[in-house]
């Protein structure tokens, strides 16, 4: 009886990670969602190349090529992160100017 329970327990333990792994479609959706959100966070500093990359990623996903779509979404995420960093840097510079120059 104990051996049977042990076998069942091990089987269940080994099968859980297999079911927890996301597929290519879910991976794409997760990265795409993060990229869109980050792109929106950039506000007026949104880069057009990021928008283009997001559109291309969605197009690849629509055609079923989730590997390519995820790759493009990752590129868009990186670009969006850089545009947010640019916005933050610009805000710091503007704050400094207002204090130093009195603008």
N, C-alpha and C positions, 0 to 999 in steps of 0.2 A: 504494500500500500504506500509506504513512504517513497519507494523508488518511483512509483507511478506519479505521485504528487510532485516529486522533484523533477521528473521529466516534463510534466505539464508546465511547471513553474519556469523552467529554463526555456521551454518553447515560447511561452508568452513573453518572457523577458527579451528574447532575441527578436521577436516579431514587432515589438513596440517601436523601436527605432526605424524600422522599415516603413511603418505606417505614418510616422511623424515627419518623414522627409517630404518636402514640398516638390511638386513637379515643375517643369520648365515654365508652364503658364503662371503658376502661383509665384514663382521666383520673379518673373517679369513684372507681374502686377505689383509686387512689393517694391521693387526698385523704381518702377515707373511712378508709383504713388509718392515715394520719397522725393523723386526728382521734381515732380509737379509742385509739391508742397514747398520745396526749397526754392524753386523758380518763382513762386508767388511771393515768398519772403524777400526776394530781391527788390520788390517794389518797382520803383522807376529805374532801377539799375539792371533790369532784366536784359539779358543778352539775346539778340535775335537768333544767334547760332544755337542757343539752348532750345528755343521754340522749334527751330527746324529739326533738331535732333529728336525732340519729343514726338513731333509729327512723324518722322521716319520710323521711330521705334513703334509707334502705334500702328503704322502701316504694315510693318513687318509682322507684328502680332496678329493683325487682321488676316494676313495671308498664311498664318500658322507657323511662321518661322520664329519660334520663341527664343531660340539661342541668339539669333541676330538681334531680335527685339530687346532682349535683356542687355546685350552688349551696348546697344545704342542708348538704352535707358541709363546704363551706368555712366556712359560718356556725358549724357545730359545732366546727370546728378553731379558729376565733377564740375561741369561748367556752371551749374546753378550755385554750387558751393563757392566757387570763385567769384561769381557775381555778388553773392551775399557778402563775402569778405570785402569786395570793392565798396559796396554800400557802407559797410561798417567803417572802413578806413576813411571814406569821404565824410562821413558824419563826424568822425574825430577831428578831421582837418577843419571842417566848417565850425565846429565848436571852438577850436583853438583860435580861428580867425575872429570869431565874435568876441572872445575874451580879449585877445591881444589888440585888435583893431577897434573894437567897440561897435561892431556892425550889428 
